[in-house]
Amino acid sequence: MNALRLLGYTQTKPCSFIVDRASPHSHVSAAFLFRYALHQRLDSAGKYCSHLTICVPTQGGYYVSSDVQLKSSVTCQVDVVLGADWLACCQATLAVNVLCLPTSEVILNLTDGNSWIADGMFPGLTMCYNADHSSRSLFAILPPTHP
């Protein structure tokens, strides 16, 4: 399986994701950025991109990645495509219709800016932890539903 469609959040805005290991780079729809008035800027290569926080559902929880650089795309058919670059950073594993529950080893070795949080840690609030389990940030989000 190369691609998976999910519903999640970007900058606390509901969005549709395709997790696609065949896509080398992650990107965001220009229409999505415009709809929510999210900022774009030129990167060093002269391409438009945005730095966003994303929340992606998995079995039993969510990956939260902060300050993800996503190239802006006018041809993107969904809000956000998470490519092989994001999968490598989160060490995420695709299964049929879901991102797999990460192992403890994966959670402990997530790179800076990436966290995994368990469902139901706090009703209505989600606490994100970094690898050494010190508090990183608190999000007020509603769990997305799987399509």
Buried (B, 14 or more C-beta within 10 A) or exposed (E): EEEBEBBBBBBEEBBBBBBBBEBEBBBBBBEBBEEBEBEBEEBEEEEBBBBBBBBBBBEBBBBBBBEBBBBBBEEBEBBBBBBBBBBEBBBBBBEEEBBEBBEEEBBEEBEEBBBBBBEEEEEEEBBBBBBEEEEBEEBEBEBBEEE
